[in-house]
Amino acid sequence: MVVSNTSPLMNLAIIGRLELLRDFYGTVHVPAAVWRELVIHGEGKPGSEAIAKAAWIQTHVAQNQYLVTVLREHLDLGESEAIALALELNATLILLDESEGRRIADLYGLTNTGALGILLKSKKRGVIPSLKDEMDKLRHEAHFWISEPLYEKLLQAAGE
């Protein structure tokens, strides 16, 4: 079972690669705050329509509001609810792009990856022809920041 925060869904949708999540995981679960951010508040923004039409994305209400409140001291609402939901659903993976969210997910024992990890996995499995092209799209179309050392490390890992 996979739970996602806003950023991986939005960024993959913007570059036209949202279907990678469906192909790899079948269903992706999101907390209500993430759905609101992507579809309701994000209406008309790049990627929003593709996400709204994706029947394989299921929305849930995070039940442990105490944990959400505690996590809110360090994270935004979407990340906080995503981590709480991942714990509630015993998720095998949580999708997070922000480093602080990933650090806290690690503290709770949650396996995590982000948009870059999904793209690297896709390249290694032969689903996409070029990781470099997809990372460049992320940078230019989604305004996704990737440090040069990370960019080079990922290209090396992909054999590019």
N, C-alpha and C positions, 0 to 999 in steps of 0.2 A: 504494500500500500504506500502511495506517494502523496505527500502534502507539499503544496507550493506557497511561497510568498509571492508578492506582486511582481518584483523585478524579473525573475526568470521567464515568467509567462509573457509579460509585456515585451521584453527585449526579443525573445524568440518570435513573437507575433509580428513585431515591427520588421524583422528581416525575412519574414515569410517561412519560418522554420518551426512554427508552433506544433505542426503535426509530428515532429520528432518525439515529443512527449507522449502523444497518443500511441505512436508506433512502439515505443520502448515500454511504456507502463500501462497502456490501456486506459485506465481512469486516473485522473489527478484530482485530489481533494483540496479544496481551499476553504479557509475560514470566511465568515461573512464580511469582515473588514476588508479582506483582499478583493472579494467580489465587488463590494461597493466602490473601492478605489479604482478597480479596472474598468468596470462596466457602467456604473451609475455616474460617478464623478469623472470618469475617463471618457464618457460618451463623446464621440467625434474625434477623439485623439487616435493617433496611429496604433493599430493593433487591437483596439477596443472591440470593434465589430467582430473580428475573427474569434476573439475570446468569448464574446456573448453568444455566438452561434455554435460553439464547441460543446455539444451535448455530453461529451466525455469528461468535462470538468464539473465536478459536483461540489456544491456549497454546503457547509455545515456551520452550526453555531458552536463555538468553543464553550464548553461547559464550565471549565475551571477558571472562573473570572478572578479568583484570588491570585492564581498564577499569572494571569494576564496583567493584573495590576502590578505585581512584583516585577515582571519583565519590562513593563512600561518605564521603569526607572532608567533603563539602558537602551531600549529599542522602541521603534515606532509601533503603532497599534497592529498593523498587518503582520509584522514579524512576531510580535508577542502572541497574537492569536494563532499564527501558523505553528509556532513551537508548542503552544498549549494543545492545539488540535493534534499535532503529530504524536505527542505523548498519549493523548486520550485514545487515538486510533491505533496505537502501537505501530506506527508507520515504519516501514523499512528504510525510507529515504525522505529527507526534507530538502526542498529546493530553495536555496537562499543565495543571493549574490553578495550581500554586504558582509564585510569581514566581522563586524561585531556580532551580528546575528549568527554567523557560522561559529564564532568562538563560543557563544552561549549555548548553541545547539550541541556543540562538542561536550560542554560541561554536563549536559543532560543525557549524554550517551547517544545522541541522534546522529546517524550517518547522514552526511549532507554533501551536496554538490550545487553548482549553479549553471548558468547559461553556458559558460565556457567549458565546464565539465561535460555537459550534454553534447556540445559541438565536438569536443575531442573524442568522446565515445562514438559519435556518429562517423567521424573521419576514420577511426580505427576499425570500425565495422564496415567501412566501404559505402556508407549511406550517403555521405557528401563527398564530392571530389576534392575540395580544398578547404582546410581549416583557415588558412590565411585569408581567403576571400570572405569567409563568413565572419571572421574577427574584424576585418576591415569594414564590412557592412555594419557590424555592431558599433564600431567607433563612429562611423560617418552618418548612419541613418538613425541609430538609437541613442547616439551621444554617450555611449558606454565607455567609461574610462578603463583602459588596460595599460598598466605600466609596461615600459619597454622590456625590462627583465622578464616579466611574466609572459609577455607576447612571444619573446624569443624562446623561453622555456617550453611553452605550449607547441610552438612550431617544431621544436626539436623532438618533443614527445610524439608528435604526429608524423615525424619523418619527412617534414617539409623544409 
